[in-house]
């Protein structure tokens, strides 16, 4: 039969961990090189840990795919829970199709992309939203009181900049956003193509799928790719 229930990883990440790292005060660095090094050193482990958690989910999915027609009840329950968490519309589809749909979403994000975006969106961890809300990726929320109201918000707009309990939660939310939001289907398609062709999945590549992340479009993508190049972040893209 398939993978036993005891070996199936938890679907959702743990958002509160003992010894949870807090956001350092990056304004203490007067040298740009030192600030960059400190920022990347803080962010990289958080990104890698979340990627490792997602990679474990993916391995479990691949194991179930090999025996999709003879899953146990607990395995099917886990599959349905995963489908709900990853916002699969056709969760009632046959197991084989459901697993294939999930594999498009349950996948890692290149650390170079996460590092460049967090640096860009949080002003190297010094923005008001990063300091007051642990928001390192500029993510919005739309329920009154869910976050911090931007000072330059247009009249009639109702979005806020989301608040998170920790930098780790911000990383988790960011990766889940890229893996589930319809705006980033192009990113997931690029990733899936390279997976199928056994080619590297890099931040330089997946940045092309982020045209809708910012109103700046192509200029934003170009800036991320330049940040990856200048800071030599591609060295971290191993998964």
N, C-alpha and C positions, 0 to 999 in steps of 0.2 A: 504494500500500500504506500501512500505518500508519506510526507514528513509528519511525525507525531505532533500532537498539540503542544507537548511540553517543549518542543524545539522551535516552535513558531515564535518569532520576536513580537514584542508589543507593537501595535499599529501606531499609536500616537507617542510622541516624544515626552519625556518627563521634563516639565518646565521648571521645577524647583529641585535643585540638587544641593547636597551638603557642600559647603565651601564654595558656593557659586561665586565666580569672579565678578567683581564690580568694575565699572568703567573707570580706568585711570584718568588722572588729570593730564591730558595731553598738552595743555597750555603751558606746562612747566618747561617744555623743551623750546629752547631758543634757536637751535640749529635745525634746519629743515630735514637734513639727513637723519638726525637722531629721532626726530618726531616720527618720520616715516618708519624707521626701523622698529620703534616701540609700538606703533600702531599695528603694523603687520604681525609682530611677535604676539600681540594680544589677540588679534582676530583669527589668525591661522588655526590655532588649536580648536577654537569654537566651530569653525567651518569644517575642519577635518573630522571632528567628533560627530557632527550631524551627518556628514557624508558617510561615515562608517556605519551609522545606525541605518541609514537608507540603503546602503549596500547590502546589509544583512537582510532587510526586507526583500530586496531584489533577488538575492540568492535563494531565499525561501520560495519566492514566486516561481523561479526557474525550476526548482525541485518539484513544485506542484504541477507545473506545465507538462512535465514528462508523463504524469499519470492523471491528467485532467478528467478523465472519464471514470475514475474509480477513487475519488476523494472520500474521506471519512466525513461524518457530519460535523465534527469539530473543525476540520480543515475548510469545509464549505462556509461555516460560520465565520471563520477568520477571513476568508476571501471576501465575504459580504461586508464585514467591518472595514476592511481595507478599501473596498470599492466606495463605501460611504465617505470615508475620510479623504479619499482622493477625487471625490465628486464625479464618479463615473455615472453617466446618464443612464446607460443601458445595463444596470446592475443585474437584471433578470436574464441576461444573455447566457448562453451555454458557457460552462467553465473555461473551455479553451479560448473562446473569444474574449471573455472577461479578463483572463490572465494576460492576453495579448494587449488589450486596452490598458491594463494597469502597468504593463512594462514600459509603455510610452511615458508614463508619469512617475513611476517609482524608480527614480534614477538620481544620480549625484549631479551636483553643479561644480564645474571646475573652480578650484579655489582662487585662481587668478581673476576670474570674473567677480566672485564675491568680494575679494579684497579690493579690487578697483572700484566697484560700485559703492562699497561701504565708505571708502576714502572720499569718493566724489560726493556722495549724498550727505555725509556727516561732517564735511570739512575736517577730515582726519580726526574724527571723534570729538570735535570742539563745538559743534553746532548746538543751539538751544534745545533742539529736539533730541539730540544724542545725550546731552548732559541731564536734561530734566525728564526725558522719557525713554532713555535707552534705545531710541530709534536710530539705527545706523544705516538704514536703507531708504529713508524717506517715504515709508509706507503710510497710506491714508486709511482712515476708518470713517464711517458715515452715521454713527449713532451718537446723539448729543451726549457729551461727557466722556466719550471713548478715548479721547486723547488731548492734544494741545491745539488750540485754535491758532492758525497761522496769522501773523499780524497783517499780511497783505492779502487776505482772503477777499475775493470779489463779493459784492453785495448779492445776496440771494444764494450764495454757495453754502453748502452744509457740511463739507468735509472737514475733518480734523486730522492732525498728524498723530498717528497711533502711539500710545504709551505701552511700554513693555516692562515686566517686572525685573528683567535682567538683560544684558547684552545677548546671552545665549538664546533667550526667547525671541529676540529680534532676528537672530540668524535663522532659527527654526521657522519663523513665520515667513521670512524672505524666501528661503528655499522652497517652502510649501507653496508660496505664491507663484513662483516661476514654474512649479510642477503642476499647477492646477488651473490657473487663470487662463481663460480663453485668449487673452491678449498675447500670450506667449506660446501659442501653438507653433509658430515658426521656429522658435528656439527648440522646442521638443522634437520637431521634425528634423532639424539639423542634427540633433543629438542621436536620434534613432537611426538616421541614415548612416552616420559614422559608426555606430554600434554594429549595424548589419554588415558593413563593409570592413569591420575590424580596423578602423582608422582611429587615431587619437581624438578624443573629445576635449577641445581646448576652449579657454575663455575667449581667445581671439575669434574663434568660429562662432560660438554661441552668442557673442555680443551682437552679431548680425540679426538675431531674433528678438532684439530689445527695442525695436523702433517705437513701440507704444509705451515704453516705460517712462519716457519723458516727452514733453511737448516739443523738445528740441530735435527729436527724430534722429536723422542721419548724423547731425553734429554731435549728439550725445553718444551715439555708437562709436564715432570716430575718436571722441575724447577718451572713452573707456579703453579702446584698443591701443591708443597712444600711451595711456597710463600703464597698461600691461607691459608694453614694450620698454618704456623708459625705466620702469621699476623692476624689470626682469622677473615678472610674476609667473610667467609660463613654467618656470622650474617646479612649481608646486602642483601642476596638473598631472596627477599620477593615476587617478581612478577612472 
